[in-house]
């Protein structure tokens, strides 16, 4: 089962991906993690990627796809994989399609976790982080015993800049602009399954697994 997982920031993709890993015994492949591993291990592709990163440039799709080809060939991918964070654009999706065709593979499902943006803003803007130990709390789901004080180290809590409503709205706008064409691309291929990402974690998990 080869799956692409798509969803806006704060929708709970990471949590739901873990359930898919357990249910299908397949790895979650994050392009960010894969890129860092290649750079750390100084693979030929990692060395090439580092040149672009050191120059402050985006790593070309061709390099990322080369890393993916190598990753897909590893034994733990024999039963499939979950792609998280790639593709993000139509050219990347087309490049991935060409790569998989060459390898005799295909994407089986594109899961789109869908949540009202106002709900996401409410969720993320309720996060608070400890200045001392970096523990993250949520005023809605996981509040501290004493308001504004970390339960672990009694440090002061604060709201990170990227958890402020105006920043979250900007991130959601970027997501919408980037992924709308991508969702249309895969919808035309009959691969998209939209999952209601609102509500409790277990409820979303059941919806997702039943869709597959």
C-alpha positions as CSV (number, residue, x, y, z in Angstrom):
1,X,0.0,0.0,0.0
2,X,1.7,3.2,-1.2
3,X,0.0,6.2,0.4
4,X,0.4,10.0,0.1
5,X,-0.7,11.9,3.3
6,X,-1.8,15.5,2.8
7,X,-3.1,17.9,5.3
8,X,-2.7,21.5,6.7
9,X,-0.4,22.3,9.6
10,X,-2.0,21.4,12.9
11,X,-4.4,18.8,11.4
12,X,-2.6,15.9,13.2
13,X,-0.8,14.2,10.2
14,X,2.0,13.0,12.3
15,X,-0.3,11.3,14.8
16,X,-2.4,9.7,12.1
17,X,0.6,8.5,10.1
18,X,1.7,6.5,13.2
19,X,-1.6,4.6,13.1
20,X,-1.0,3.8,9.4
21,X,2.5,2.6,10.2
22,X,1.1,0.2,12.8
23,X,-1.9,-0.9,10.7
24,X,0.0,-1.7,7.5
25,X,3.5,-2.3,8.9
26,X,5.0,0.2,6.4
27,X,7.4,3.1,7.0
28,X,6.5,6.8,7.1
29,X,8.9,8.6,4.8
30,X,9.4,12.3,5.6
31,X,11.4,14.1,2.9
32,X,13.0,16.3,5.6
33,X,14.2,13.4,7.6
34,X,15.4,11.6,4.5
35,X,17.3,14.7,3.3
36,X,19.0,15.2,6.7
37,X,20.0,11.5,6.9
38,X,21.6,11.7,3.4
39,X,23.5,14.8,4.3
40,X,24.6,13.3,7.7
41,X,25.8,10.1,6.1
42,X,27.5,12.0,3.3
43,X,25.9,9.9,0.5
44,X,26.6,11.2,-3.1
45,X,23.1,12.7,-3.2
46,X,23.5,14.1,0.3
47,X,26.7,15.8,-0.7
48,X,25.0,17.3,-3.7
49,X,22.1,18.5,-1.7
50,X,24.4,20.1,0.9
51,X,25.8,22.4,-1.8
52,X,22.4,23.8,-2.5
53,X,21.5,24.0,1.3
54,X,24.8,25.8,2.1
55,X,24.1,28.3,-0.7
56,X,20.6,29.0,0.8
57,X,18.9,27.4,-2.2
58,X,16.1,24.8,-2.4
59,X,17.3,21.3,-3.1
60,X,16.2,20.5,-6.7
61,X,13.4,18.0,-7.2
62,X,15.8,15.7,-9.2
63,X,18.0,15.3,-6.1
64,X,15.0,14.6,-3.8
65,X,13.6,12.1,-6.3
66,X,17.0,10.4,-6.5
67,X,17.0,9.9,-2.7
68,X,13.4,8.6,-2.9
69,X,14.4,6.0,-5.5
70,X,17.1,4.8,-3.1
71,X,14.7,4.8,-0.1
72,X,12.0,2.9,-2.0
73,X,14.5,0.2,-2.8
74,X,15.1,-0.6,0.9
75,X,13.5,-3.8,2.3
76,X,11.2,-2.1,4.7
77,X,9.4,-0.5,1.7
78,X,8.5,-3.9,0.1
79,X,4.9,-3.7,1.4
80,X,4.6,0.0,0.8
81,X,5.2,3.3,2.4
82,X,3.5,6.6,3.5
83,X,4.8,9.8,1.9
84,X,4.6,12.8,4.2
85,X,5.6,16.2,2.9
86,X,6.1,15.2,-0.7
87,X,5.0,15.9,-3.3
88,X,4.1,19.6,-2.7
89,X,3.8,20.8,-6.3
90,X,2.5,19.5,-9.6
91,X,6.1,19.1,-11.1
92,X,7.0,17.1,-8.0
93,X,3.9,14.9,-8.4
94,X,4.8,14.3,-12.1
95,X,8.4,13.5,-11.2
96,X,7.2,11.0,-8.6
97,X,4.9,9.4,-11.1
98,X,7.7,9.0,-13.6
99,X,10.0,7.5,-10.9
100,X,7.3,5.0,-9.7
101,X,6.5,4.0,-13.3
102,X,10.2,3.3,-13.9
103,X,10.2,1.1,-10.7
104,X,7.0,-0.7,-11.6
105,X,5.1,0.9,-8.7
106,X,2.2,3.3,-8.3
107,X,0.4,5.4,-5.6
108,X,-2.6,3.5,-4.3
109,X,-4.3,6.3,-2.2
110,X,-4.0,10.0,-1.5
111,X,-5.4,10.7,2.0
112,X,-6.4,14.3,2.5
113,X,-7.0,15.2,6.1
114,X,-9.5,18.0,6.1
115,X,-10.3,20.4,8.9
116,X,-12.0,23.8,9.0
117,X,-9.2,26.4,9.1
118,X,-10.8,28.3,12.0
119,X,-10.7,25.1,14.0
120,X,-6.9,24.7,13.2
121,X,-6.3,28.3,14.2
122,X,-8.1,27.7,17.5
123,X,-6.1,24.5,18.1
124,X,-2.6,25.9,17.3
125,X,-3.1,29.3,18.9
126,X,-3.9,27.5,22.1
127,X,-0.4,26.0,22.3
128,X,2.0,27.3,25.0
129,X,5.7,26.4,25.3
130,X,7.9,26.3,28.4
131,X,10.8,28.8,28.3
132,X,13.0,26.5,30.3
133,X,12.4,22.9,29.2
134,X,10.5,23.5,25.9
135,X,7.5,21.2,26.9
136,X,4.5,22.1,24.8
137,X,1.0,22.3,26.3
138,X,-2.4,23.1,24.8
139,X,-4.9,25.3,26.8
140,X,-7.8,23.4,25.2
141,X,-6.7,19.7,25.5
142,X,-3.7,19.6,27.9
143,X,-3.6,22.7,30.2
144,X,-1.1,23.0,33.1
145,X,-2.2,22.7,36.7
146,X,-1.2,26.3,37.4
147,X,-2.0,28.8,34.7
148,X,1.1,30.0,32.9
149,X,3.5,27.6,34.8
150,X,5.1,24.4,33.5
151,X,4.1,21.3,35.4
152,X,7.5,19.7,34.8
153,X,10.0,22.5,35.8
154,X,7.8,25.4,36.9
155,X,9.2,27.5,34.1
156,X,7.1,30.3,32.5
157,X,5.0,29.5,29.5
158,X,4.8,31.6,26.4
159,X,3.2,31.6,22.9
160,X,5.7,31.0,20.1
161,X,5.5,33.4,17.2
162,X,4.5,30.6,14.8
163,X,1.6,29.7,17.1
164,X,0.1,33.2,16.8
165,X,-3.2,33.5,14.8
166,X,-1.8,35.8,12.2
167,X,1.2,33.5,11.5
168,X,-1.0,30.4,11.4
169,X,-3.3,32.1,8.8
170,X,-0.3,32.8,6.6
171,X,0.8,29.2,6.8
172,X,-2.7,28.0,6.0
173,X,-2.8,30.3,3.0
174,X,0.5,28.9,1.7
175,X,-0.8,25.4,2.2
176,X,-4.1,26.1,0.3
177,X,-2.2,27.8,-2.6
178,X,0.3,24.9,-2.8
179,X,-1.9,21.9,-2.3
180,X,-5.2,22.8,-4.1
181,X,-3.7,22.1,-7.5
182,X,-2.1,18.9,-6.1
183,X,-5.4,17.6,-4.7
184,X,-7.0,18.3,-8.1
185,X,-4.2,16.5,-9.8
186,X,-4.8,13.3,-7.8
187,X,-8.6,13.7,-7.8
188,X,-8.5,13.4,-11.6
189,X,-6.7,10.1,-11.2
190,X,-9.3,8.8,-8.8
191,X,-6.9,8.5,-5.9
192,X,-8.1,11.1,-3.4
193,X,-9.9,10.1,-0.2
194,X,-11.0,13.0,1.9
195,X,-11.0,12.4,5.6
196,X,-12.8,14.6,8.1
197,X,-9.9,15.5,10.5
198,X,-12.2,17.1,13.2
199,X,-12.9,15.5,16.5
200,X,-11.1,13.1,18.7
201,X,-7.9,11.4,17.5
202,X,-9.5,7.9,17.7
203,X,-12.5,9.0,15.6
204,X,-10.3,10.4,12.9
205,X,-8.2,7.2,12.9
206,X,-11.3,5.0,12.4
207,X,-12.5,7.2,9.5
208,X,-9.1,7.0,7.9
209,X,-8.7,3.2,8.2
210,X,-12.2,2.6,7.0
211,X,-11.5,4.8,3.9
212,X,-8.6,2.6,3.0
